Amino acid sequence: MILEIRHLCKTFHSAAHLAPVEVLKDLNLQMEAGDTLAILGQSGSGKSTLLTLLAGLDSPSSGSILINGQDLQRLSEEQRSKFRAQNIGIIFQQFHLMSHLTALENVTLPLDLFKDREAQRKASEALEQVGLGKRKDHFPHQLSGGECQRVAIARAMVVRPAILLADEPTGNLDNATGAYVSDLIFDLVREHRMTMLFVTHNEQLAKRCAREQRLQNGKFL
């Protein structure tokens, strides 16, 4: 089992003593190796909160998340960071590239966290796979939005993660560029037989995954 979610809940408490907001409510989910799953839902349904928890960037109020059999809540913050670098690839809508680093340096970041001696070679190959081998020395401000997202894809996939998390990865791109980037993601996932959880509100993109799960008001329908 690559991913297992057990009775996952997330509640946010306001400092103004307002009523707590229950964003995710008793979610249960399983994904096997090579599975591709689309999480569909409108804005405010809890999709981004779920992805943040799966990435280990926040902690659930209750319940558990197991990735490759490892319960994320049993790890310290430092251990979780290392585990994430080795096992979880994340593609954000906003790219989240380091502006002071080149494309190549951005892609080597997860490899550097566990001192991979072949980081440069692997990062170069990853950039070649997304068609940016000749742009590896360029900084994010020298790249288009689509190129920045391709760097982010290379960074997410360079460690061959146990699971790839994609959060509306084409949301900030024009239609043509978005179509190119989504094709690239699905082609690479198929080529490397990756497990992917794809968060989107786009019904057509969701249909490209093997399974769909709809999230509404914090619950799976």
DRENLO-317639 format. One record per residue (C-alpha): x, y, z negated. Coordinates in pm, whole numbers, plus 32768, in hexadecimal, padded with zeros to 4 digits. Layout:
<pakols>
x->X | y->Y | z->Z;
...
</pakols>
This chain:
<pakols>
x->8000 | y->8000 | z->8000;
x->8098 | y->814D | z->8067;
x->7F9C | y->8231 | z->7FBC;
x->7EA5 | y->81EA | z->7EA7;
x->7DCD | y->82F2 | z->7E01;
x->7D15 | y->8285 | z->7CC7;
x->7BFD | y->8354 | z->7C2A;
x->7CAB | y->8499 | z->7C87;
x->7C1F | y->85D9 | z->7BF1;
x->7C9A | y->873F | z->7BF3;
x->7C00 | y->8856 | z->7B25;
x->7C75 | y->89BE | z->7B1A;
x->7C47 | y->8A88 | z->79DD;
x->7C27 | y->8C02 | z->79E7;
x->7CE5 | y->8CE3 | z->78F7;
x->7BAC | y->8DBC | z->78EA;
x->7AF5 | y->8CA3 | z->7831;
x->7A0B | y->8C67 | z->7953;
x->797D | y->8B0D | z->798C;
x->7A83 | y->8A11 | z->7A09;
x->7A7A | y->89CB | z->7B7F;
x->7A80 | y->8859 | z->7BD6;
x->7B24 | y->8854 | z->7D2E;
x->7B5A | y->86DC | z->7D5A;
x->7A70 | y->85DB | z->7CC0;
x->7AC8 | y->846C | z->7C8E;
x->7B71 | y->842C | z->7DDD;
x->7BE1 | y->82CD | z->7E3A;
x->7CA3 | y->8277 | z->7F75;
x->7D97 | y->8179 | z->8001;
x->7E7F | y->8182 | z->812E;
x->7F4C | y->8064 | z->81BB;
x->8093 | y->8086 | z->827A;
x->805A | y->8117 | z->83D5;
x->7EFD | y->8194 | z->8381;
x->7E93 | y->82EC | z->8402;
x->7D7E | y->839C | z->8346;
x->7CD6 | y->84EB | z->8386;
x->7C46 | y->85A5 | z->825B;
x->7B32 | y->8682 | z->82E3;
x->7A90 | y->879F | z->822B;
x->7A34 | y->890C | z->823D;
x->7AF1 | y->8A21 | z->818C;
x->7AC7 | y->89FE | z->8015;
x->7A7E | y->8888 | z->801E;
x->7BBF | y->8834 | z->7F62;
x->7C97 | y->87BF | z->8085;
x->7DC7 | y->8898 | z->8037;
x->7DB0 | y->884A | z->7EC3;
x->7DB2 | y->86D6 | z->7F14;
x->7EE2 | y->86FC | z->7FF4;
x->7F9C | y->87C3 | z->7EEB;
x->7F61 | y->86A9 | z->7DF1;
x->7FCA | y->859C | z->7EE9;
x->810B | y->865B | z->7F2E;
x->815A | y->8664 | z->7DBC;
x->8156 | y->87DF | z->7DBC;
x->8049 | y->87E9 | z->7CAE;
x->7FBE | y->86F4 | z->7BAE;
x->7E5D | y->8668 | z->7B9E;
x->7D7E | y->86A5 | z->7A72;
x->7D41 | y->852E | z->7A61;
x->7D6F | y->83FB | z->7B36;
x->7EA6 | y->8386 | z->7BEA;
x->7F5A | y->8394 | z->7D37;
x->803E | y->8275 | z->7D9B;
x->8122 | y->8291 | z->7EC9;
x->81E5 | y->8158 | z->7F23;
x->817A | y->80D3 | z->7DD0;
x->820C | y->81FA | z->7D12;
x->811F | y->82BC | z->7C2D;
x->817D | y->8428 | z->7C68;
x->810D | y->848D | z->7B0A;
x->820F | y->83A8 | z->7A6B;
x->832B | y->8470 | z->7B06;
x->83D3 | y->85A4 | z->7A7A;
x->83CF | y->86DD | z->7B51;
x->8534 | y->8696 | z->7BC5;
x->84E6 | y->8529 | z->7C0F;
x->83AB | y->858E | z->7CC9;
x->846F | y->8682 | z->7DA0;
x->8566 | y->8572 | z->7E04;
x->8451 | y->8475 | z->7E3E;
x->8397 | y->856E | z->7F18;
x->84CF | y->85B3 | z->7FE7;
x->8500 | y->8442 | z->802D;
x->839A | y->83CA | z->8052;
x->82AD | y->84E5 | z->80AF;
x->82B7 | y->85B8 | z->81EA;
x->81E4 | y->86F4 | z->81E6;
x->817B | y->87D0 | z->830A;
x->80DD | y->8913 | z->8294;
x->8002 | y->8A01 | z->835A;
x->80EF | y->8B1F | z->8301;
x->8233 | y->8A68 | z->8368;
x->82E8 | y->8AC4 | z->821F;
x->8440 | y->8AD2 | z->82C0;
x->8561 | y->8B76 | z->8208;
x->8599 | y->8CBB | z->82C5;
x->870E | y->8CCF | z->8276;
x->8754 | y->8B72 | z->82FC;
x->8776 | y->8AFD | z->8463;
x->868A | y->89FA | z->84F6;
x->8790 | y->88EE | z->84B9;
x->87C8 | y->895B | z->8351;
x->8650 | y->895D | z->8310;
x->8631 | y->87F8 | z->838D;
x->8758 | y->877D | z->82BB;
x->86BE | y->8803 | z->8177;
x->8607 | y->86C4 | z->810C;
x->8739 | y->85F3 | z->8165;
x->881D | y->86D5 | z->809C;
x->874B | y->869A | z->7F63;
x->87C9 | y->8535 | z->7F50;
x->891D | y->857B | z->7FED;
x->88ED | y->84BB | z->8130;
x->8A42 | y->84AE | z->81D7;
x->89A2 | y->849D | z->832F;
x->88C0 | y->85CA | z->82F6;
x->894A | y->8695 | z->8419;
x->892A | y->8579 | z->8513;
x->87CB | y->8519 | z->84A3;
x->8757 | y->8685 | z->84A7;
x->87E6 | y->86BA | z->8603;
x->8733 | y->8582 | z->8681;
x->85ED | y->85F4 | z->85E2;
x->8606 | y->8745 | z->8691;
x->864D | y->8694 | z->87DB;
x->8510 | y->85C8 | z->87AA;
x->843D | y->8704 | z->878C;
x->84EA | y->87A3 | z->88B8;
x->85BC | y->889F | z->87F7;
x->8718 | y->880B | z->8814;
x->8795 | y->8947 | z->88BE;
x->86F8 | y->8A2C | z->87B9;
x->8791 | y->898E | z->8683;
x->8869 | y->8ABE | z->8633;
x->8747 | y->8BB4 | z->864B;
x->86A3 | y->8C4D | z->851A;
x->8527 | y->8C46 | z->84E9;
x->8501 | y->8DB2 | z->8553;
x->85A2 | y->8D56 | z->86A1;
x->84A0 | y->8C46 | z->86E2;
x->8333 | y->8C53 | z->874D;
x->821C | y->8BD9 | z->8669;
x->8205 | y->8A90 | z->8725;
x->837D | y->8A5E | z->8710;
x->8378 | y->8AA7 | z->859A;
x->826D | y->899E | z->856E;
x->833C | y->88A8 | z->8636;
x->8460 | y->88EA | z->8549;
x->8371 | y->88A8 | z->8428;
x->8307 | y->875F | z->84CC;
x->8472 | y->86F7 | z->84F5;
x->84B5 | y->874D | z->8387;
x->8388 | y->8682 | z->8315;
x->83E5 | y->8550 | z->83E1;
x->855F | y->854E | z->83C2;
x->8561 | y->8469 | z->8290;
x->8468 | y->8376 | z->832F;
x->837E | y->83AE | z->8208;
x->8296 | y->82A7 | z->8179;
x->8178 | y->8396 | z->81BF;
x->8151 | y->84D1 | z->828F;
x->8063 | y->85DE | z->820D;
x->7FEB | y->86DD | z->830D;
x->7F24 | y->880C | z->8298;
x->7E71 | y->88B4 | z->83BE;
x->7FC0 | y->88B0 | z->847B;
x->7F36 | y->8964 | z->85AE;
x->7E5F | y->8A60 | z->84F3;
x->7F47 | y->8B88 | z->8533;
x->7F8E | y->8B39 | z->86A0;
x->7EDC | y->8B9B | z->87E0;
x->7E13 | y->8A8A | z->888E;
x->7F1C | y->8A23 | z->898B;
x->8038 | y->8A1B | z->888D;
x->7F58 | y->896F | z->8790;
x->7F03 | y->885D | z->888A;
x->8075 | y->882A | z->88D7;
x->80D3 | y->8816 | z->8766;
x->7FB7 | y->8728 | z->870E;
x->801A | y->8646 | z->8832;
x->817F | y->864A | z->87B3;
x->8116 | y->85E9 | z->8651;
x->803B | y->84C7 | z->86C0;
x->813E | y->844C | z->87BC;
x->8252 | y->8447 | z->86B4;
x->8172 | y->83A2 | z->85B1;
x->811A | y->8292 | z->86AC;
x->8283 | y->8268 | z->871D;
x->8307 | y->8240 | z->85BA;
x->81D1 | y->818A | z->8537;
x->81AA | y->8285 | z->841E;
x->8095 | y->829A | z->8320;
x->7FEC | y->83ED | z->833F;
x->7EE0 | y->84AB | z->8283;
x->7E69 | y->85C9 | z->835F;
x->7D9E | y->86E0 | z->82BC;
x->7CC7 | y->87A4 | z->83B0;
x->7B75 | y->883E | z->83F7;
x->7BA2 | y->87EF | z->8569;
x->7AC0 | y->86CC | z->85CA;
x->7B7F | y->8681 | z->870D;
x->7CCF | y->8669 | z->865D;
x->7C35 | y->858D | z->8551;
x->7BC0 | y->8494 | z->8659;
x->7D2A | y->8456 | z->86BA;
x->7D62 | y->83AE | z->8568;
x->7D02 | y->8244 | z->852D;
x->7C19 | y->82A6 | z->8410;
x->7B5A | y->83D7 | z->8399;
x->7AF2 | y->843A | z->823A;
x->7A18 | y->8569 | z->81F8;
x->7A4E | y->863F | z->80C1;
x->7931 | y->871B | z->804C;
x->7914 | y->87D4 | z->7F01;
x->7A3B | y->8710 | z->7E79;
x->79AC | y->85B9 | z->7EC8;
x->79DD | y->84BC | z->7FDE;
x->7899 | y->8480 | z->809B;
</pakols>
